[in-house]
Amino acid sequence: MRAEVRDGLPAELTVRTAVLLRQVLARVEAAGEEALATLDLSGREYGVLALLVHDDAARNQRHLGAALGIDRTTTMKLMAGLESRGLVERGPDPADRRSYRLVATDAGRALCARADLVLSACDDAITDGRLDEHEVVVLRDLLRRLV
């Protein structure tokens, strides 16, 4: 007799934290990418803008890539694309002449603010009807503790 299947997973796998997190991550990433596409922005581009806008620390390309978990080549491509769109400016880093200091432009800040709203609505849609407000707070707290 076959075990019960839920959301395409055998019941035995639904007790595995990694499997459940991967399922949720796939759903969240797809919804986020779809929502950000309405702003002509990818998830990685949003990550760059969000770090530059929401983190007061001056960023250089190396630190940005490390914070986002992306390699140097990908970071450079992302920065070039955002810079060509007028969303980010690169200039010499006074602390490290071999690196660029990165700053979000006013246009980049405005786009990031719109993306924040779109992603908040996306977050709400993912948990709506499945978790109440208290459970959402607990979930986010638990995830922060795992990070």
Short mmCIF file of the C-alpha atoms (twelve columns), coordinates in Angstrom:
data_MODEL
# 
_entry.id   MODEL 
# 
loop_
_atom_site.group_PDB 
_atom_site.id 
_atom_site.type_symbol 
_atom_site.label_atom_id 
_atom_site.label_alt_id 
_atom_site.label_comp_id 
_atom_site.label_asym_id 
_atom_site.label_seq_id 
_atom_site.Cartn_x 
_atom_site.Cartn_y 
_atom_site.Cartn_z 
_atom_site.pdbx_PDB_model_num 
ATOM 1   C CA . MET A 1   0.000  0.000  0.000   1 
ATOM 2   C CA . ARG A 2   1.361  3.410  -0.996  1 
ATOM 3   C CA . ALA A 3   1.777  6.177  1.581   1 
ATOM 4   C CA . GLU A 4   -0.356 9.308  1.420   1 
ATOM 5   C CA . VAL A 5   0.952  11.964 -0.969  1 
ATOM 6   C CA . ARG A 6   0.642  15.671 -0.202  1 
ATOM 7   C CA . ASP A 7   1.708  18.393 -2.637  1 
ATOM 8   C CA . GLY A 8   3.495  15.744 -4.672  1 
ATOM 9   C CA . LEU A 9   5.490  14.419 -1.701  1 
ATOM 10  C CA . PRO A 10  5.159  11.032 -0.016  1 
ATOM 11  C CA . ALA A 11  4.193  11.418 3.641   1 
ATOM 12  C CA . GLU A 12  7.613  10.103 4.735   1 
ATOM 13  C CA . LEU A 13  9.301  13.107 3.124   1 
ATOM 14  C CA . THR A 14  7.001  15.665 4.725   1 
ATOM 15  C CA . VAL A 15  8.790  15.147 8.040   1 
ATOM 16  C CA . ARG A 16  12.130 16.255 6.543   1 
ATOM 17  C CA . THR A 17  12.851 19.902 7.336   1 
ATOM 18  C CA . ALA A 18  15.104 20.342 4.309   1 
ATOM 19  C CA . VAL A 19  12.479 18.927 1.949   1 
ATOM 20  C CA . LEU A 20  9.750  21.170 3.350   1 
ATOM 21  C CA . LEU A 21  11.966 24.261 3.260   1 
ATOM 22  C CA . ARG A 22  12.920 23.500 -0.347  1 
ATOM 23  C CA . GLN A 23  9.256  23.168 -1.341  1 
ATOM 24  C CA . VAL A 24  8.385  26.478 0.317   1 
ATOM 25  C CA . LEU A 25  11.505 28.168 -1.096  1 
ATOM 26  C CA . ALA A 26  10.610 27.101 -4.629  1 
ATOM 27  C CA . ARG A 27  7.100  28.523 -4.231  1 
ATOM 28  C CA . VAL A 28  8.342  31.769 -2.652  1 
ATOM 29  C CA . GLU A 29  11.096 32.292 -5.243  1 
ATOM 30  C CA . ALA A 30  8.717  31.720 -8.149  1 
ATOM 31  C CA . ALA A 31  6.140  34.134 -6.724  1 
ATOM 32  C CA . GLY A 32  8.814  36.728 -5.949  1 
ATOM 33  C CA . GLU A 33  10.408 36.519 -9.396  1 
ATOM 34  C CA . GLU A 34  6.998  36.828 -11.039 1 
ATOM 35  C CA . ALA A 35  6.114  39.854 -8.888  1 
ATOM 36  C CA . LEU A 36  9.477  41.549 -9.473  1 
ATOM 37  C CA . ALA A 37  9.232  40.947 -13.228 1 
ATOM 38  C CA . THR A 38  6.360  43.461 -13.259 1 
ATOM 39  C CA . LEU A 39  9.009  46.040 -12.283 1 
ATOM 40  C CA . ASP A 40  11.562 44.718 -14.797 1 
ATOM 41  C CA . LEU A 41  13.707 43.524 -11.898 1 
ATOM 42  C CA . SER A 42  15.126 40.110 -11.000 1 
ATOM 43  C CA . GLY A 43  15.472 38.698 -7.509  1 
ATOM 44  C CA . ARG A 44  19.244 39.151 -7.574  1 
ATOM 45  C CA . GLU A 45  18.928 42.735 -8.789  1 
ATOM 46  C CA . TYR A 46  16.477 43.393 -5.972  1 
ATOM 47  C CA . GLY A 47  18.948 41.844 -3.523  1 
ATOM 48  C CA . VAL A 48  21.638 44.291 -4.644  1 
ATOM 49  C CA . LEU A 49  19.339 47.308 -4.439  1 
ATOM 50  C CA . ALA A 50  17.869 46.243 -1.096  1 
ATOM 51  C CA . LEU A 51  21.304 45.855 0.473   1 
ATOM 52  C CA . LEU A 52  22.430 49.226 -0.831  1 
ATOM 53  C CA . VAL A 53  19.220 50.960 0.247   1 
ATOM 54  C CA . HIS A 54  18.487 49.277 3.579   1 
ATOM 55  C CA . ASP A 55  22.020 48.832 4.935   1 
ATOM 56  C CA . ASP A 56  23.759 52.000 6.074   1 
ATOM 57  C CA . ALA A 57  27.193 50.429 5.708   1 
ATOM 58  C CA . ALA A 58  29.090 51.522 2.628   1 
ATOM 59  C CA . ARG A 59  29.335 48.615 0.236   1 
ATOM 60  C CA . ASN A 60  31.961 47.621 -2.244  1 
ATOM 61  C CA . GLN A 61  31.498 44.948 -4.894  1 
ATOM 62  C CA . ARG A 62  33.389 42.305 -2.950  1 
ATOM 63  C CA . HIS A 63  31.361 42.785 0.239   1 
ATOM 64  C CA . LEU A 64  28.118 42.929 -1.714  1 
ATOM 65  C CA . GLY A 65  28.833 39.648 -3.490  1 
ATOM 66  C CA . ALA A 66  29.777 37.977 -0.209  1 
ATOM 67  C CA . ALA A 67  26.605 39.216 1.512   1 
ATOM 68  C CA . LEU A 68  24.445 37.905 -1.335  1 
ATOM 69  C CA . GLY A 69  26.395 34.685 -1.798  1 
ATOM 70  C CA . ILE A 70  27.233 35.361 -5.443  1 
ATOM 71  C CA . ASP A 71  30.558 35.149 -7.228  1 
ATOM 72  C CA . ARG A 72  32.621 38.083 -8.466  1 
ATOM 73  C CA . THR A 73  31.697 37.692 -12.132 1 
ATOM 74  C CA . THR A 74  27.971 37.596 -11.395 1 
ATOM 75  C CA . THR A 75  28.288 40.593 -9.068  1 
ATOM 76  C CA . MET A 76  30.079 42.574 -11.777 1 
ATOM 77  C CA . LYS A 77  27.385 41.704 -14.357 1 
ATOM 78  C CA . LEU A 78  24.595 42.677 -11.962 1 
ATOM 79  C CA . MET A 79  26.305 45.963 -11.144 1 
ATOM 80  C CA . ALA A 80  26.917 46.790 -14.803 1 
ATOM 81  C CA . GLY A 81  23.251 46.178 -15.618 1 
ATOM 82  C CA . LEU A 82  21.971 48.232 -12.688 1 
ATOM 83  C CA . GLU A 83  24.429 51.009 -13.436 1 
ATOM 84  C CA . SER A 84  23.411 51.145 -17.112 1 
ATOM 85  C CA . ARG A 85  19.795 51.571 -15.981 1 
ATOM 86  C CA . GLY A 86  20.761 54.439 -13.680 1 
ATOM 87  C CA . LEU A 87  19.828 52.528 -10.511 1 
ATOM 88  C CA . VAL A 88  23.313 52.242 -9.004  1 
ATOM 89  C CA . GLU A 89  26.473 54.313 -9.194  1 
ATOM 90  C CA . ARG A 90  29.972 52.948 -8.845  1 
ATOM 91  C CA . GLY A 91  32.882 55.082 -7.761  1 
ATOM 92  C CA . PRO A 92  36.320 54.588 -6.273  1 
ATOM 93  C CA . ASP A 93  36.341 53.161 -2.769  1 
ATOM 94  C CA . PRO A 94  38.529 55.445 -0.636  1 
ATOM 95  C CA . ALA A 95  39.257 52.526 1.707   1 
ATOM 96  C CA . ASP A 96  40.382 50.187 -1.095  1 
ATOM 97  C CA . ARG A 97  41.612 51.549 -4.427  1 
ATOM 98  C CA . ARG A 98  41.225 48.129 -6.047  1 
ATOM 99  C CA . SER A 99  37.483 48.156 -5.417  1 
ATOM 100 C CA . TYR A 100 34.396 50.201 -6.264  1 
ATOM 101 C CA . ARG A 101 32.096 51.823 -3.712  1 
ATOM 102 C CA . LEU A 102 28.444 51.255 -4.573  1 
ATOM 103 C CA . VAL A 103 25.544 53.614 -3.989  1 
ATOM 104 C CA . ALA A 104 21.892 53.345 -4.992  1 
ATOM 105 C CA . THR A 105 20.715 56.349 -6.990  1 
ATOM 106 C CA . ASP A 106 17.415 58.113 -6.299  1 
ATOM 107 C CA . ALA A 107 15.887 56.057 -9.119  1 
ATOM 108 C CA . GLY A 108 17.301 52.889 -7.520  1 
ATOM 109 C CA . ARG A 109 15.864 53.853 -4.131  1 
ATOM 110 C CA . ALA A 110 12.457 54.532 -5.668  1 
ATOM 111 C CA . LEU A 111 12.450 51.202 -7.516  1 
ATOM 112 C CA . CYS A 112 13.522 49.384 -4.370  1 
ATOM 113 C CA . ALA A 113 10.640 50.979 -2.435  1 
ATOM 114 C CA . ARG A 114 8.171  49.776 -5.096  1 
ATOM 115 C CA . ALA A 115 9.753  46.315 -5.043  1 
ATOM 116 C CA . ASP A 116 9.466  46.207 -1.239  1 
ATOM 117 C CA . LEU A 117 5.708  46.816 -1.552  1 
ATOM 118 C CA . VAL A 118 5.306  44.192 -4.275  1 
ATOM 119 C CA . LEU A 119 7.247  41.618 -2.254  1 
ATOM 120 C CA . SER A 120 5.285  42.397 0.922   1 
ATOM 121 C CA . ALA A 121 2.078  41.667 -0.957  1 
ATOM 122 C CA . CYS A 122 3.706  38.511 -2.289  1 
ATOM 123 C CA . ASP A 123 4.647  37.407 1.251   1 
ATOM 124 C CA . ASP A 124 1.088  38.046 2.409   1 
ATOM 125 C CA . ALA A 125 -0.345 36.017 -0.481  1 
ATOM 126 C CA . ILE A 126 1.898  33.049 0.340   1 
ATOM 127 C CA . THR A 127 0.854  32.870 3.993   1 
ATOM 128 C CA . ASP A 128 -2.744 34.131 3.623   1 
ATOM 129 C CA . GLY A 129 -5.255 31.534 4.641   1 
ATOM 130 C CA . ARG A 130 -2.541 29.165 5.806   1 
ATOM 131 C CA . LEU A 131 -1.073 31.029 8.768   1 
ATOM 132 C CA . ASP A 132 -2.568 33.601 11.088  1 
ATOM 133 C CA . GLU A 133 -0.678 36.792 11.996  1 
ATOM 134 C CA . HIS A 134 0.885  35.288 15.113  1 
ATOM 135 C CA . GLU A 135 2.072  32.226 13.202  1 
ATOM 136 C CA . VAL A 136 3.681  34.452 10.542  1 
ATOM 137 C CA . VAL A 137 5.597  36.305 13.285  1 
ATOM 138 C CA . VAL A 138 6.713  32.997 14.814  1 
ATOM 139 C CA . LEU A 139 7.729  31.582 11.413  1 
ATOM 140 C CA . ARG A 140 9.859  34.623 10.604  1 
ATOM 141 C CA . ASP A 141 11.462 34.505 14.045  1 
ATOM 142 C CA . LEU A 142 12.289 30.811 13.640  1 
ATOM 143 C CA . LEU A 143 13.748 31.377 10.163  1 
ATOM 144 C CA . ARG A 144 15.896 34.280 11.417  1 
ATOM 145 C CA . ARG A 145 17.235 31.998 14.149  1 
ATOM 146 C CA . LEU A 146 18.169 29.386 11.537  1 
ATOM 147 C CA . VAL A 147 19.975 31.933 9.386   1 
# 
